[in-house]
Each structure stands twice: as C-alpha cells, then as structure tokens.
Amino acid sequence: MSILHDEGQQAIATESRRVLEARISKDDLLPLLQTSGRYHEGFWTTAKEQGWTALALPEAYGGLDLGLVELGLIAHQAGRSLSGAPFLTSGFGAAKAIELLGTDALKQRWLPRLASGEAIGAVAFAAGADPLPAIPGLTCANGRIEGHAKSVTAGLAADVAVVLADQAGVPVLALVELAGVERSAIDSFDNSRLIADLRFAATPAEVIATGPAARAAALQILALQAVVTAHEQTGGAEALMEIARDYAVTRKAFGQPIGAFQSIKHRIAELYGLVELARANCIHAAARVDQGDFITAAAAARLSATEAYDTAARDCVQIHGGIGVTWEIGLHLHMRRSRSLALEQGNSLFWEDILVDRLAGEAA
C-alpha cells in the first residue's frame, strides 16, 4: 500500500482523536498511579462503544474485518491521550492467536466475546528481556499448565491468556482460561497497565500449536502486538513534541521565547524527525502484515517508536524546566508510559537481535 492513509483511514484517525480528547483527561489518569488493580474504565467503555475491540477481527465472529493499519490508527490516538487500559493490544494478541491457531470451538467460544469487549485477553509471554526463552518457565502435561508467568500486562483483569510452555522438551502454545488462577498484582510506576504475576497449578489448558510452529506463532503474535504498541508509542511521542513546541513559543526568558534558543529549537526539530521516522515505520509494518518481511518491519517499527517516545518524554520534561517534574502538569504520565511500553512486547535488545538475525538471513 501507499505510505499514506486513504480517506477512510484518515476519517478513523480524526474521529478517534476527537472522541478520546473529549473523554480522557489528565485528572482522570493521575489517581490511577496510586492504586493497583484499577484502570480508566471510561477509555475501555469508549473502546467497546466505538467498536475498536472488534476492528481487526473476522466479521463472522462479530468483528469489523479491518486490519492492523486501522487498529494502528486507533492505537496512535490512544497513545496521544494516554489511554488508561492495555486491553486493545492484549485482547488483539490473544484474539489473533485463537483466530490463526484455535479450533472452531475455541473460535466460537472466545472471538465474539473478545470482539465485543465482554472478555479481556492477555499474552503471557510478552514481557521481559527474553519473551521467547529457549526453555519456557511454564510446563504443560496432560492438558494442564504448571508454573509462574511473570509480569503479564492486563493479567489482573484478563479472562483468557495465551501461554508458551514446555511439554516434554517441546515448546507448545496453549490457551488458558484464567478463572481461579492465582494473580499477584505488581505495584508499578504505571499501575493502569494491570501487570500481574500469574501462578498456574494444574490449570486446564488447550494446546493450539506444538514444536517449531509454536515458537514461530508466538513470535508472530508478539510482532503483531509490537506494531500496535509502536503506534501507541508514536502517538505519545507526537503529543509530547507538540506540547514541547507550544511551551517553547510561549515561555519567555531573557526577553524572548525559549524556542528562539538553539538548544531548544534543535531538540524539538530532532523530536520531529524521530516521530516521523517512527510513524513511517509503523505504517510500513502494518501494511506488511501478510508478507514475508513482516517480522523485520515490525522490529524496525518497534525500535524506532521506542526511541522516539523515550527521547520525547525526556526532552519535553527538560524543555519545561522545573515545572516539568511537577505532579499537576502531568508530563510524568508520558514518562511512565514510555518506560512501560518499552518493556512490553519484548525490550529493545530483544528486537535488535530479531532485526539483525532477519537482516543477516535476508542478506545471505
């Protein structure tokens, strides 16, 4: 596809931005930082009402049958507004695993519920320095899962999770219903992500992929989520760039706007470059979802978006000076979110390794 969005896609971006800017405010998000186990219910209600939960799922199961490009546009606007729930990404990842690998019975049971937002999904191998370990920390035997899944985003609220486990020395991908599973909330610097440790004790599971196919499917799901997250990061970076720009042209020092000083104007110009590179990589990756180079494109999008958001969060605070670190102005909300998203779906070191391995293989 073109690197530009068509009229319909632009309308999705415009309308989602209008809705989110009207319904999400900093004052709603600040209290969430101090309480574990809560998320911004207004955002999740809006997502369900607007049909965003169904956007990229098949029409046969209550979805809208659009794609990753359109979901990315929603995620971009969610990043701009600091959406206070991670379920669009986690639910999409779980739903795609079921759509691509599940039986008809699993699809009939879960996809309509995930599409409507009635059920929340999680992917329990999408965090940490090594999301796809050679030996998974969970074991699977006789259709039951044992072990401890750490730092699962949306884990506190999820109804179903996709897990990567070891079955007699062979990796398997399995679907686990989380009713009755022990969950330990992690009090983090971004509590609305609902991060939890999950402890499975002979928990029933349905294996949906085995062996090399399981690991390949896990990487595909991780890449799909990484592209959604990259859009969210790019949206956050774009919002911060605009906040820094607006402040720089109104705040005065030594009789002139601080934006007139090279140290400020150059930072904002650099942020613009990082945001546009990340945006282009995100659009490209979303458009390559069914192609052989999708994993490569997803890694590039993820890395560039992480750099853009991290840099924008840091520089925007610096441009604001002392007021930038106050609770009331809320820039720390973006700082916290940039760090949270940088660790979800695998960190930068993980995606750098993926990118180098893919590029080396293509060159060979």
C-alpha positions in Angstrom: 0.0 0.0 0.0 0.9 3.6 -0.2 2.8 5.1 2.8 -0.1 7.5 3.1 -3.5 6.6 4.6 -6.6 6.7 2.4 -9.7 8.9 3.2 -11.4 6.2 5.2 -8.4 5.6 7.3 -7.9 9.3 7.9 -11.5 9.5 9.0 -10.9 6.8 11.6 -7.8 8.7 12.9 -9.7 12.0 13.0 -12.8 10.6 14.7 -10.9 8.5 17.3 -8.8 11.5 18.2 -11.9 13.7 18.7 -13.6 11.1 20.9 -10.6 10.4 23.1 -9.7 14.1 23.6 -13.3 14.6 24.7 -13.4 11.7 27.1 -9.9 11.3 28.6 -8.2 13.9 30.8 -5.1 14.1 32.9 -7.2 14.5 36.0 -8.8 11.0 35.4 -5.4 9.4 34.9 -3.4 10.8 37.8 -5.3 8.9 40.6 -4.7 5.6 38.8 -1.0 5.9 39.5 -1.5 5.5 43.2 -3.8 2.4 43.2 -3.1 -1.1 41.9 -5.8 -3.0 40.1 -7.6 -0.1 38.6 -7.7 1.2 35.0 -9.5 4.0 33.2 -13.0 2.5 32.8 -14.0 5.4 30.6 -11.5 4.5 28.0 -12.5 0.9 27.9 -16.2 1.7 27.7 -15.4 4.1 24.8 -13.4 1.4 23.0 -16.3 -1.0 23.2 -18.9 1.5 22.2 -16.8 2.6 19.2 -16.2 -1.0 18.1 -12.4 -0.7 18.4 -12.3 -4.1 20.2 -13.8 -5.7 17.0 -11.8 -3.7 14.5 -9.3 -6.2 13.2 -11.3 -9.4 13.9 -13.3 -11.5 11.4 -16.8 -10.4 10.6 -18.0 -14.0 11.2 -17.2 -13.6 14.9 -18.6 -10.1 15.4 -15.6 -8.2 14.1 -15.3 -5.4 11.6 -12.9 -7.3 9.3 -10.5 -4.4 9.0 -6.8 -4.7 9.6 -3.6 -3.8 11.5 -3.4 -0.5 9.7 -6.8 0.6 11.1 -6.1 -0.7 14.6 -2.7 1.1 14.5 -4.5 4.4 13.8 -6.7 3.8 16.9 -3.6 2.9 19.0 -1.8 6.0 17.8 -4.6 8.2 19.1 -4.8 6.2 22.3 -1.1 6.9 22.8 -1.6 10.6 22.3 -4.3 10.6 25.0 -2.5 8.2 27.4 -5.3 5.6 27.3 -5.6 4.1 30.8 -6.0 0.4 29.8 -3.9 -2.0 27.9 -6.7 -4.2 26.6 -6.8 -3.2 22.9 -3.3 -4.6 22.5 -3.5 -7.6 24.7 -7.0 -8.6 23.5 -5.9 -8.3 19.9 -2.9 -10.5 20.5 -5.0 -13.2 22.2 -7.7 -13.0 19.6 -5.3 -13.4 16.7 -3.7 -16.4 18.4 -7.2 -18.0 18.6 -8.1 -16.9 15.1 -4.9 -18.3 13.5 -4.5 -21.4 15.6 -7.6 -22.3 17.5 -10.2 -24.9 16.8 -13.7 -23.9 15.6 -15.0 -24.5 19.1 -12.4 -22.1 20.6 -13.1 -19.5 18.0 -16.9 -19.7 18.6 -16.3 -19.5 22.3 -13.8 -16.7 22.6 -13.7 -14.5 19.5 -17.2 -13.0 19.8 -16.6 -12.2 23.4 -13.2 -10.6 22.7 -14.7 -8.7 19.7 -17.4 -7.2 21.9 -15.0 -6.4 24.8 -17.1 -8.7 27.1 -13.9 -10.8 27.6 -10.3 -9.5 28.1 -7.3 -11.4 26.7 -3.7 -11.4 27.6 -0.5 -12.8 26.1 1.6 -14.2 29.0 5.0 -14.3 27.2 5.1 -10.7 26.0 7.3 -9.0 28.7 10.9 -9.1 29.9 14.3 -9.2 28.2 13.6 -12.7 26.7 9.9 -13.1 25.8 10.7 -16.3 23.9 13.1 -18.3 26.1 14.7 -21.5 24.9 13.1 -23.2 27.8 9.8 -21.7 28.9 9.1 -21.2 32.5 5.8 -23.0 32.3 5.3 -26.7 31.9 2.4 -28.5 30.1 1.4 -32.1 30.7 -1.9 -33.9 30.2 -3.7 -30.7 29.2 -2.7 -28.8 32.3 -0.3 -25.9 32.9 2.1 -25.6 35.9 4.4 -22.7 36.8 4.7 -19.0 37.1 4.1 -16.4 34.4 5.7 -13.1 35.4 4.8 -9.5 34.6 1.8 -10.2 32.4 0.3 -7.0 31.1 -3.5 -6.9 31.7 -3.1 -10.0 33.8 -5.1 -8.7 36.7 -8.3 -8.3 34.6 -7.8 -10.9 31.8 -10.3 -13.8 31.3 -8.1 -15.8 29.0 -4.4 -15.9 28.3 -2.1 -17.4 25.6 1.0 -19.0 27.2 4.2 -20.5 25.9 5.1 -23.7 27.8 7.4 -26.7 27.7 5.8 -30.1 27.1 8.4 -32.9 27.5 11.1 -30.8 26.0 9.0 -29.4 23.2 7.6 -25.8 23.2 3.8 -25.5 23.0 1.5 -22.6 22.7 -1.7 -23.0 24.8 -4.8 -21.2 25.7 -5.7 -20.9 29.4 -8.9 -19.7 31.0 -7.9 -17.6 34.0 -10.9 -18.1 36.2 -9.5 -19.3 39.5 -5.8 -18.7 38.6 -3.8 -17.0 41.4 -2.8 -13.5 40.5 -0.4 -11.2 42.3 -0.6 -7.6 41.4 2.6 -5.8 40.7 2.7 -2.2 42.1 4.4 -0.5 39.2 5.1 3.1 38.1 2.2 2.7 35.6 -0.5 0.9 37.5 -3.2 1.2 34.9 -1.3 -1.5 32.8 -2.7 -4.0 35.4 0.6 -6.0 35.4 0.4 -9.2 37.4 2.2 -12.4 38.1 0.1 -15.5 37.3 0.6 -18.8 39.1 -0.8 -21.9 37.4 -1.4 -25.0 39.5 -2.6 -27.9 37.2 -4.7 -25.3 35.3 -6.6 -26.8 32.4 -5.2 -25.6 29.0 -5.8 -26.3 25.3 -2.7 -26.7 23.2 -3.0 -24.8 19.9 0.5 -25.2 18.4 3.4 -27.5 19.1 7.2 -27.5 18.3 8.8 -25.1 15.9 5.3 -24.0 14.8 4.5 -22.9 18.4 7.6 -20.7 18.6 7.0 -19.2 15.1 3.4 -18.5 16.1 4.5 -16.9 19.4 6.9 -14.6 17.5 4.2 -13.7 15.0 1.7 -12.8 17.8 4.5 -10.8 19.6 5.2 -8.9 16.4 1.5 -8.1 15.8 1.3 -6.7 19.3 4.6 -4.9 18.9 3.3 -3.0 15.9 0.2 -1.9 17.8 2.4 -0.8 20.7 4.7 1.0 18.3 1.7 3.1 17.0 0.8 3.9 20.6 4.4 5.0 21.4 4.5 7.1 18.2 1.2 8.8 19.3 2.7 9.6 22.7 5.9 10.9 21.2 3.9 13.1 18.8 1.8 14.6 21.6 5.0 15.4 23.6 6.6 17.0 20.6 3.6 19.3 20.2 3.5 20.1 24.0 7.2 21.0 23.9 6.7 23.1 20.8 3.7 25.0 22.3 5.5 25.7 25.5 8.7 26.8 23.7 6.9 29.5 21.8 5.0 31.0 24.8 7.5 30.7 27.7 9.9 33.6 27.7 13.4 34.0 29.1 15.8 37.0 28.7 13.1 38.8 26.8 12.4 36.2 24.1 10.6 32.9 23.7 12.8 30.0 24.8 12.1 28.4 21.4 14.4 31.1 19.9 17.4 29.4 21.6 19.3 26.8 19.5 19.4 24.3 22.4 15.6 24.2 22.4 14.7 24.6 18.8 17.2 21.8 17.8 15.7 19.4 20.4 12.2 20.0 19.0 13.4 19.6 15.4 15.1 16.3 16.4 11.9 15.1 18.0 10.0 15.9 14.8 12.5 13.7 12.9 12.2 10.8 15.3 8.4 11.0 15.3 8.1 11.0 11.5 10.6 8.1 11.2 8.6 6.1 13.7 5.3 6.9 12.0 6.6 5.8 8.6 8.0 2.5 10.1 4.7 1.9 11.8 2.6 2.4 8.7 5.0 0.2 6.7 5.0 -2.6 9.3 1.2 -2.6 9.5 0.9 -2.8 5.7 3.3 -5.8 5.5 1.4 -8.0 7.9 0.8 -10.8 5.4 4.2 -10.6 3.8 7.4 -12.5 4.4 9.3 -9.4 5.8 6.7 -8.6 8.4 8.8 -9.6 11.4 11.6 -7.4 10.1 9.3 -4.4 9.6 7.7 -4.9 13.0 11.2 -4.9 14.7 12.1 -1.7 12.9 8.9 0.0 13.9 9.2 -1.2 17.5 12.8 0.1 17.8 12.2 3.5 16.2 9.0 4.1 18.2 10.7 3.2 21.5 13.5 5.6 20.7 11.1 8.4 19.7 8.8 8.1 22.8 11.7 7.7 25.3 13.5 10.7 23.8 10.4 12.8 23.6 9.4 12.0 27.3 12.9 13.0 28.5 13.3 16.1 26.3 9.8 17.5 26.9 10.4 17.5 30.7 13.8 19.2 30.2 12.3 21.9 27.9 9.7 22.7 30.6 12.4 23.1 33.3 11.3 22.8 36.9 7.6 22.8 36.2 8.1 19.7 34.0 8.6 17.5 37.0 5.5 18.6 39.0 2.6 16.3 39.6 0.0 18.7 38.3 1.4 19.3 34.8 1.3 15.5 34.2 4.4 15.1 31.9 5.4 12.2 34.2 2.4 10.3 32.9 4.1 10.1 29.5 7.4 9.4 31.1 5.9 6.4 33.0 4.0 5.2 29.9 7.1 5.4 27.7 9.0 3.2 30.1 6.1 0.7 30.5 5.6 0.3 26.7 9.4 0.0 26.2 9.3 -3.2 28.3 6.1 -4.7 26.9 6.2 -7.0 23.8 10.0 -7.5 24.4 12.5 -4.8 25.1 14.8 -3.1 22.6 17.6 -5.6 23.0 15.3 -8.4 22.0 14.0 -6.6 18.9 17.5 -5.6 17.9 18.5 -9.3 17.9 15.5 -10.2 15.9 16.2 -7.4 13.4 19.9 -8.3 13.0 19.1 -12.0 12.6 16.5 -11.3 10.0 18.6 -8.9 8.0 21.6 -11.2 8.1 19.4 -14.0 6.9 17.9 -12.0 4.1 21.4 -10.8 3.0 22.6 -14.4 3.0 
